[in-house]
Amino acid sequence: MCKLRARGQTDQRSRGIAGEGQFGALFGLSRAVNLAHVLSNWSADCGAAADVVDYGESAKILSHRKGVENKMSARELTLEALPGAIRDSVRVFAERLIAELGGNLKSITVVGSSLTGEFRPGKSDVNTVLVLGERPLEALGAIAALAKPMHKMRISAPLLMTKSYIERSRDVFGVELLDFQQTHKTVLGQDPFAGLNFEKKDIRLQCERELKATLIRLRQGYIAAAGNRGLVRDILVSTAKGMAPLLRGMLWLKDAERPVLTDATFAKAAEAFSVNADGLLTASRWRHERTRPGETDIQSTFEAVYAAVDTLAMTVDELEVG
């Protein structure tokens, strides 16, 4: 392997290498094969600390526009189950969506880390899934107009789906839908995930495909980083984040407990699949630490993460499911 060097300016060759985060295909748009790479960009979470968001002030600004609060009488929001840190921002976002989309908006569901102990106000994004009627394209312009206030409240671009799309995607995006089903709160309309059922053969195949694709991305990313330690660190952080839902999918295949938190998921998978997850745990911690690991730490962690992914890919390849 080439000698690693310190990070300089971000290399254009590195952009998009790492892929997306927990639901990259669904929230990030960079991995075409996997729809649930959308709940956050792997690289976007890899470093800089964001400014703390004034949710209250942002809520006042949004609520003032178009007299949204006067249009809520016909549709009730269920916000009590949401953590207090995101309740106001989700309320304002939902009110604007109702005002803009009307009857074409069937449900709003919050998913992901904003509902867990991993959420960091001012740094973490809030991820949502909107179920629309059979005219999803008609909603794009209205939602795009909310992009700036969404950004101020750290609400990611929502995933737009229809009921039939979800039902017909269980075989190809089962890992992501399983994760949504496990950690979600529907604040408007009917819960789109609670009643979903999945085939183990579909989940196993997706896990195998994604793990083997991760090995390719690790190899390609290391080469493209050209020895830049900072870029390799970002690739490892992104990889660790994307591994959590895949490991929960593999645990589901074994009818084992699926922890919600990332580190607990790695620990459970290490036990269930006899794999050393220390590299994944290290890379996961780097995501929230403002540290610059040295060459030895970067190299050893890369090798440990690669070995873990390789072992897991072989394990799920050989896994017999009913």
C-alpha positions in Angstrom: 0.0 0.0 0.0 1.2 3.5 -0.7 2.5 5.8 2.0 -0.2 7.9 3.5 0.2 11.7 3.8 -1.7 14.4 5.7 -4.8 16.0 4.4 -4.4 19.0 2.2 -7.2 20.6 0.3 -10.0 18.2 -0.6 -9.1 16.3 -3.7 -11.8 16.4 -6.4 -11.0 12.7 -7.2 -12.3 11.8 -3.7 -15.7 13.2 -4.1 -18.4 10.5 -4.2 -15.9 7.7 -3.5 -17.1 6.9 0.0 -20.7 6.7 -1.0 -23.6 7.5 1.4 -24.4 7.0 5.0 -26.9 4.9 6.7 -29.6 5.2 4.0 -27.3 6.5 1.3 -29.2 5.4 -1.8 -32.4 6.8 -0.4 -31.1 10.1 1.0 -27.8 10.8 -0.9 -28.4 10.0 -4.5 -24.8 8.9 -5.2 -25.2 5.2 -5.1 -27.6 4.2 -7.9 -27.9 0.6 -6.9 -29.0 1.2 -3.4 -32.1 3.4 -2.8 -31.6 3.7 1.0 -28.3 5.4 0.6 -30.5 8.5 1.0 -30.8 9.2 4.7 -27.4 11.0 4.8 -24.3 11.6 2.8 -21.4 9.5 4.1 -18.9 12.2 3.5 -21.1 15.0 4.7 -21.0 13.7 8.3 -17.3 13.1 8.2 -15.8 16.1 9.9 -16.8 19.6 10.3 -18.9 20.7 13.3 -22.0 22.6 12.2 -23.4 25.7 13.8 -26.0 25.1 16.4 -29.4 25.7 14.9 -32.0 28.0 16.5 -35.0 25.8 15.9 -37.4 28.2 17.6 -36.4 31.1 15.4 -36.6 29.1 12.2 -40.0 27.8 13.3 -41.3 31.4 13.7 -40.0 32.4 10.3 -41.6 29.4 8.5 -44.9 29.6 10.4 -45.3 33.2 9.5 -45.2 32.5 5.8 -48.5 31.9 4.0 -50.4 31.7 7.3 -49.7 28.0 7.5 -51.1 27.6 11.0 -54.6 28.6 9.8 -54.7 25.6 7.5 -54.1 22.8 10.0 -57.6 22.3 11.3 -58.5 19.4 9.0 -55.3 17.3 9.5 -53.9 16.6 12.9 -50.2 16.0 13.6 -49.0 13.5 16.1 -45.8 14.9 17.5 -45.8 13.8 21.2 -43.6 10.8 20.5 -40.9 12.8 18.9 -37.8 13.9 20.9 -38.2 17.5 22.1 -35.1 18.6 20.2 -36.8 18.1 16.8 -40.4 18.6 17.6 -40.7 22.2 16.6 -38.8 21.9 13.4 -40.8 18.8 12.3 -44.1 20.6 13.2 -43.2 23.6 11.0 -42.0 21.5 8.2 -45.1 19.3 8.3 -47.4 22.4 8.3 -45.7 23.8 5.3 -46.0 20.5 3.5 -49.7 20.2 4.3 -50.3 23.7 3.0 -48.3 23.2 -0.2 -49.3 19.6 -1.1 -52.8 19.3 0.2 -54.5 15.9 -0.4 -51.5 14.6 -2.4 -49.7 14.3 0.9 -50.7 11.0 2.5 -48.2 10.6 5.4 -45.1 12.1 7.0 -42.7 9.8 8.8 -39.5 10.6 10.7 -36.9 8.0 10.4 -33.3 7.4 11.5 -30.9 8.7 14.1 -33.0 11.7 15.1 -35.2 9.3 17.1 -32.2 7.6 18.9 -29.5 8.5 21.4 -27.1 9.1 18.5 -28.9 12.4 17.5 -26.8 15.5 18.1 -28.8 18.8 17.9 -27.2 21.3 15.7 -25.0 18.6 14.0 -27.3 15.7 13.0 -30.0 16.0 10.3 -33.6 15.0 10.6 -34.7 12.5 7.9 -38.2 12.0 6.7 -40.2 9.9 4.3 -43.2 11.4 2.6 -45.8 9.1 1.1 -47.7 10.9 -1.7 -50.6 10.0 -4.0 -49.9 8.8 -7.5 -48.6 12.1 -8.6 -45.1 12.4 -6.9 -43.6 14.6 -9.6 -46.1 17.3 -9.0 -44.8 17.8 -5.5 -41.1 18.3 -6.4 -41.3 22.0 -7.1 -43.3 22.8 -4.0 -40.8 20.8 -1.7 -37.8 22.3 -3.5 -39.1 25.8 -2.6 -38.7 24.8 1.0 -35.0 23.8 0.6 -33.5 26.9 2.3 -35.7 26.8 5.5 -35.2 23.0 5.6 -31.5 23.5 5.5 -31.6 26.0 8.4 -33.5 23.6 10.5 -31.2 20.7 9.5 -34.0 18.7 7.8 -32.6 16.6 4.9 -34.4 16.4 1.6 -37.2 14.0 2.2 -37.6 10.6 0.5 -40.7 10.8 -1.7 -42.6 7.5 -2.1 -46.0 6.2 -2.9 -47.8 3.3 -1.1 -47.4 1.1 -4.2 -43.7 2.0 -4.5 -43.0 0.9 -1.0 -44.9 -2.3 -1.4 -43.2 -3.2 -4.7 -39.7 -2.3 -3.3 -39.5 -4.7 -0.4 -37.4 -7.1 -2.5 -34.8 -4.6 -3.7 -34.7 -2.2 -0.7 -35.5 -4.6 2.1 -32.5 -3.6 4.2 -33.5 0.0 4.3 -37.2 -0.6 4.7 -36.4 -2.9 7.6 -34.4 -0.2 9.2 -37.2 2.3 8.7 -39.7 -0.2 10.2 -37.5 -0.6 13.2 -36.9 3.1 13.9 -39.7 5.5 12.8 -42.4 7.8 14.0 -45.3 8.7 11.7 -46.6 12.2 12.5 -49.2 12.5 9.8 -51.4 9.9 8.2 -51.2 6.1 8.2 -47.9 4.4 9.2 -46.4 3.2 5.9 -43.9 0.7 7.4 -45.6 -1.1 10.3 -47.3 -3.8 8.2 -44.5 -4.6 5.8 -43.3 -8.2 5.5 -40.0 -9.3 3.9 -38.5 -12.4 2.4 -35.2 -13.6 3.9 -33.9 -14.5 0.5 -34.2 -10.9 -0.7 -32.6 -9.5 2.4 -29.7 -12.0 2.2 -29.1 -11.1 -1.5 -29.1 -7.4 -0.9 -26.7 -7.8 2.1 -24.3 -9.8 -0.1 -24.5 -7.4 -3.0 -23.9 -4.3 -0.7 -21.0 -5.9 1.2 -19.2 -6.9 -1.9 -19.8 -3.5 -3.4 -18.4 -2.0 -0.2 -15.2 -3.9 -0.8 -14.9 -2.5 -4.3 -15.5 1.0 -3.0 -12.8 0.6 -0.3 -10.2 -0.6 -2.8 -11.1 2.1 -5.3 -11.3 4.8 -2.6 -7.9 3.9 -1.2 -6.3 4.2 -4.6 -8.0 7.5 -5.5 -7.1 9.0 -2.1 -3.5 8.7 -3.3 -2.1 8.4 0.2 -4.1 11.3 1.7 -4.8 10.3 5.3 -7.7 12.6 5.6 -9.5 11.2 2.6 -8.9 7.6 3.8 -10.3 8.5 7.2 -13.4 9.9 5.6 -13.8 6.8 3.5 -13.6 4.6 6.7 -16.1 6.8 8.6 -18.5 6.6 5.7 -18.1 2.8 5.4 -18.7 2.3 9.1 -21.9 4.4 9.0 -23.2 2.4 6.0 -22.4 -0.9 7.6 -24.9 -0.5 10.5 -28.1 -1.2 8.5 -26.5 -4.1 6.6 -25.5 -5.7 9.9 -29.0 -5.2 11.3 -30.2 -6.9 8.2 -27.9 -9.9 8.7 -29.0 -10.1 12.3 -32.6 -10.1 11.2 -31.8 -13.1 8.9 -30.7 -15.0 12.0 -33.7 -13.9 14.0 -31.3 -12.2 16.4 -31.7 -9.0 18.4 -31.1 -5.8 16.3 -29.7 -2.9 18.3 -30.7 0.5 17.2 -27.4 2.2 18.1 -24.4 1.8 15.8 -21.8 0.7 18.3 -24.2 -1.8 19.8 -25.0 -3.2 16.4 -21.3 -3.7 15.7 -20.8 -5.5 19.0 -23.8 -7.7 18.4 -22.7 -8.6 14.9 -19.2 -9.4 16.1 -20.7 -11.9 18.5 -23.2 -13.4 16.0 -20.9 -13.7 13.1 -17.5 -14.2 14.8 -16.0 -11.1 13.2 -13.6 -8.6 14.6 -15.5 -5.3 14.6 -12.8 -3.2 16.3 -12.0 -1.3 13.1 -15.6 -0.4 12.5 -16.0 0.8 16.0 -12.9 3.0 15.7 -14.0 4.5 12.4 -17.5 5.1 13.8 -16.0 7.1 16.7 -13.9 9.2 14.3 -17.2 10.5 12.9 -17.9 12.6 15.9 -14.3 13.3 17.0 -12.2 16.3 15.7 -9.1 14.2 15.6 -6.5 13.5 12.9 -5.3 10.0 13.3 -1.8 9.3 12.4 -0.5 7.2 9.5 -0.2 4.0 11.6 -3.8 4.4 13.0 -5.3 5.1 9.6 -3.5 2.1 8.0 -4.3 -0.4 10.7 -8.0 0.7 10.8 -8.3 0.5 7.1 -7.0 -3.0 7.1 -9.2 -4.0 10.0 -12.3 -2.5 8.4 -11.5 -4.2 5.1 -11.0 -7.6 6.8 -14.3 -7.3 8.7 -16.3 -6.4 5.5 -14.6 -9.2 3.6 -15.4 -11.7 6.4 -19.0 -10.5 6.5 -19.4 -10.7 2.8 -18.2 -14.4 2.8 -20.5 -15.1 5.7 -23.7 -13.8 4.1 -22.7 -15.4 0.8 -22.7 -18.8 2.5 -25.7 -18.1 4.8 -28.6 -20.5 4.3 -32.0 -18.9 4.8 -35.5 -20.4 4.6 
